[in-house]
Amino acid sequence: MVAHSTVEEQDTTPSPSSSSSSSPSRPRDTSTLLSTPHSEDHHATSPPPSSSSSVSQSHRQHPSNQCVAFPIPVLLDHQPPLPLLDPVPTHFPLFPCKVDFLLITRTASMLERSGFYWGPLGVEEAHSRLKDVATGTFLIRDSRQKDVFFTLSYRAASGPVSVRIIYKGQRFSLAGSEHSFPCLFLLLEHYMNCSKKSLTVPYRKRRPTLQELCRKQVVESCCGEVERVAMVPVNPVLKHFLLEFPYRI
C-alpha cells in the first residue's frame, strides 16, 4: 500500500471535533494510506500548463482502461485552430492539449454519475461528514489548490483526512505516492482491493438506483475491464448506460 504524510495545504483542517483551538492545525498523519513520508512541496506538482500547445503523436493514444469508455478522437494536423476566447474565471489549470481536456472532462462526467463526487465541498464539511462513518469510507471533491483538480477525503483510523489527487502525464496518483494510474477510478479500485484496504466504500449523496446496482453487477461479471463491458451484447441504449460508469465502485 502506498502512503504519505501530505495533505492538501488548504485541506489539512482536521475534523471539527478534534480540536477547539482557533490556530491553524498541523497536517494529519496519513500513513494508513501511503507508505513513504513526503514533505509538503508546492513545486512537486506540475505547474499550470499553457493553453495552446500542439498535440504530439504520443498524445493521440491512450492506455487501456483509461477514463474514456470510447476511443479518443484522432486529432488531425490540418484541423483549423480554435478561435481565441477570453479565459473563463476558474481555479483549474489550463490544458496543454486536447487529449488532457478530453480525459479530464470525461473523468468529471463519470464523477457526476458516480454518486460519491461532492463538487466544491469544503474540507471542514467533508471531514464533518466522514467523522462518524466506518473506517475507509471516502468521497471525491474539488481541490482548493490551483494546480490540482480533485481531492480524496476518507476516514482513516485516526480520523478524517484529505489527500490531493495529482494529474500529470495523463495519469492520476495520490500526493506522495509513486503509484500512478491511467484512470482516477482505477486508482480508487486499487486502494479498495489492496491488502490493507485503506478505502472501503464510497460516501454517496444518495442511494444507488436499481439500474445502477444492476450495472455494477454487469461490470463485476466483466472483471472490471472496460473493453469487456463494451462488448456486452445489449442494445445501444443499454450499452451507453453501461459505459457511463464501467467501474466496480
C-alpha positions in Angstrom: 0.0 0.0 0.0 1.2 3.5 -0.7 1.4 6.2 2.0 2.3 9.8 2.6 2.2 12.4 5.2 0.9 15.3 3.0 -2.5 16.6 2.5 -3.7 19.5 0.5 -2.4 22.7 2.0 -5.9 24.2 2.4 -7.4 20.8 3.2 -5.3 20.0 6.3 -8.0 21.1 8.7 -8.9 18.2 11.0 -12.4 17.2 11.8 -14.1 20.0 13.9 -14.5 17.6 16.8 -10.7 17.0 17.0 -9.7 20.4 18.3 -11.2 23.6 19.8 -8.2 25.8 19.1 -8.6 28.6 16.5 -4.9 28.3 15.4 -4.1 26.5 12.1 -3.8 22.8 12.5 -0.8 20.7 11.5 -1.2 18.2 8.7 -2.6 14.9 9.7 -0.5 11.7 9.5 -2.0 9.7 6.6 0.3 6.7 6.9 -2.6 4.4 6.7 -2.9 5.2 3.1 0.6 5.9 1.9 3.8 4.3 3.0 6.6 6.8 2.1 6.7 10.0 4.1 6.7 13.0 1.8 7.2 16.6 2.8 4.8 19.3 1.5 6.2 20.7 -1.7 4.1 23.0 -3.8 6.5 22.6 -6.7 6.2 18.9 -6.8 3.0 19.0 -8.8 3.2 20.2 -12.4 2.7 24.0 -12.9 -0.3 25.3 -14.7 0.3 24.5 -18.4 0.0 26.8 -21.4 -3.3 26.9 -23.2 -2.4 26.4 -26.8 0.5 23.9 -27.3 0.1 21.4 -30.2 -0.7 17.7 -29.7 2.2 15.4 -30.2 1.9 12.0 -31.8 2.3 10.3 -28.4 -0.7 12.1 -27.1 -3.0 10.6 -29.7 -3.1 7.3 -28.0 -4.3 6.3 -24.5 -3.6 3.3 -22.2 -6.1 0.5 -21.8 -8.8 1.1 -19.2 -8.3 4.9 -19.3 -11.1 7.1 -18.1 -12.7 7.1 -21.5 -15.2 4.4 -22.4 -14.8 5.3 -26.1 -11.5 5.9 -28.0 -10.2 9.5 -28.0 -10.9 11.1 -31.5 -7.8 11.3 -33.7 -6.7 14.9 -33.9 -5.8 15.8 -37.5 -2.9 18.2 -38.2 -4.9 20.0 -40.8 -7.7 20.9 -38.5 -8.1 24.7 -38.2 -7.1 26.2 -34.8 -9.9 27.0 -32.4 -10.7 30.7 -32.0 -9.2 32.5 -29.1 -11.7 33.2 -26.3 -11.4 35.3 -23.2 -10.5 32.9 -20.3 -13.3 31.8 -18.0 -12.6 32.5 -14.3 -11.6 29.2 -12.7 -9.1 27.8 -10.3 -8.4 24.9 -12.6 -5.2 25.0 -14.7 -5.4 25.3 -18.5 -4.9 22.2 -20.5 -1.7 21.7 -22.5 -3.5 19.6 -25.2 -6.9 18.3 -26.3 -6.2 14.8 -25.0 -5.9 16.2 -21.5 -9.0 18.2 -21.9 -11.0 15.1 -23.1 -9.6 12.9 -20.3 -10.4 15.3 -17.5 -13.9 16.2 -18.9 -14.6 12.5 -19.3 -13.4 11.9 -15.7 -15.6 14.8 -14.4 -18.6 13.4 -16.3 -18.2 10.0 -14.7 -17.7 11.5 -11.3 -21.0 13.3 -11.7 -22.6 9.9 -12.3 -20.7 8.1 -9.5 -22.8 9.4 -6.6 -19.7 10.0 -4.4 -18.5 13.2 -6.1 -19.3 16.2 -3.9 -18.0 19.1 -6.0 -16.8 22.2 -4.2 -17.3 20.7 -0.7 -15.1 22.4 1.9 -12.6 20.5 3.9 -14.3 21.2 7.2 -17.7 19.9 5.9 -16.1 16.9 4.2 -14.3 15.9 7.5 -17.5 16.5 9.4 -19.5 14.1 7.2 -16.8 11.5 7.5 -16.3 11.8 11.2 -18.7 9.1 12.3 -18.6 6.7 9.4 -16.8 3.4 9.1 -13.0 3.5 8.6 -12.2 3.5 4.9 -15.3 5.4 3.8 -14.3 8.0 1.1 -15.5 10.7 -1.2 -14.1 12.8 -4.0 -14.4 16.6 -4.1 -12.9 19.6 -5.8 -9.4 20.6 -4.7 -8.8 24.1 -3.3 -5.3 24.1 -4.7 -4.9 25.9 -8.1 -2.9 23.3 -9.9 -4.9 20.3 -8.6 -8.3 19.2 -9.9 -9.6 16.7 -7.2 -9.1 15.7 -3.6 -9.7 12.4 -1.9 -11.2 12.7 1.6 -11.5 9.5 3.6 -12.0 8.2 7.1 -8.7 6.9 8.4 -8.2 5.0 11.7 -7.1 8.3 13.3 -9.9 10.4 11.8 -10.9 12.1 8.5 -8.0 13.2 6.3 -7.7 14.7 2.7 -5.2 13.8 0.1 -4.5 15.6 -3.2 -5.1 13.7 -6.4 -2.3 14.6 -8.8 -2.8 14.6 -12.5 0.4 14.5 -14.6 1.3 13.0 -17.9 -2.3 11.8 -18.4 -2.0 9.7 -15.2 -3.5 10.0 -11.7 -1.7 9.5 -8.4 -2.1 10.4 -4.7 0.3 13.1 -3.5 3.4 11.5 -2.2 2.8 8.1 -3.9 4.9 6.6 -6.6 1.9 4.6 -7.9 0.0 6.2 -10.8 -2.9 5.0 -12.9 -4.4 6.0 -16.3 -7.8 6.5 -14.7 -9.0 8.0 -11.4 -11.4 5.2 -10.8 -8.7 2.5 -11.3 -6.7 4.4 -8.6 -9.7 4.1 -6.2 -10.2 0.4 -7.1 -6.5 -0.2 -6.3 -6.8 1.2 -2.8 -10.1 -0.6 -2.3 -8.7 -4.0 -3.3 -5.2 -4.0 -1.9 -4.3 -6.0 1.2 -4.6 -3.1 3.6 -7.9 -1.9 2.1 -7.4 1.7 3.1 -10.6 2.6 1.1 -13.7 0.5 1.6 -17.0 2.1 0.5 -17.8 5.5 -1.1 -19.8 8.1 0.8 -22.7 8.8 -1.6 -25.1 11.7 -1.8 -27.9 9.2 -2.4 -28.6 5.5 -2.5 -27.8 3.9 -5.9 -30.8 3.1 -8.1 -31.7 -0.4 -9.1 -30.4 0.2 -12.6 -27.0 1.4 -11.1 -26.8 -1.7 -8.9 -27.5 -3.9 -12.0 -24.8 -2.1 -13.9 -22.3 -2.7 -11.1 -23.1 -6.5 -11.3 -22.5 -6.5 -15.0 -19.2 -4.7 -14.5 -18.3 -7.2 -11.8 -19.0 -10.1 -14.2 -16.6 -8.5 -16.7 -13.9 -8.3 -14.0 -14.0 -4.5 -14.2 -12.5 -4.5 -17.7 -13.9 -1.6 -19.8 -13.2 -3.4 -23.1 -15.3 -6.4 -21.9 -18.1 -4.1 -20.7 -18.2 -2.5 -24.2 -18.6 -6.0 -25.7 -21.7 -6.9 -23.7 -24.4 -7.9 -26.3 -27.1 -5.4 -25.4 -28.9 -2.7 -27.4 -27.2 0.7 -27.9 -29.2 2.4 -25.2 -28.2 -0.1 -22.5 -24.6 -0.2 -23.7 -24.4 3.6 -23.4 -25.7 3.3 -19.9 -23.1 0.6 -19.0 -20.3 2.7 -20.4 -21.3 5.9 -18.5 -19.7 4.3 -15.4 -18.0 1.0 -16.1 -16.2 0.6 -12.8 -16.7 -1.6 -9.7 -17.2 1.2 -7.1 
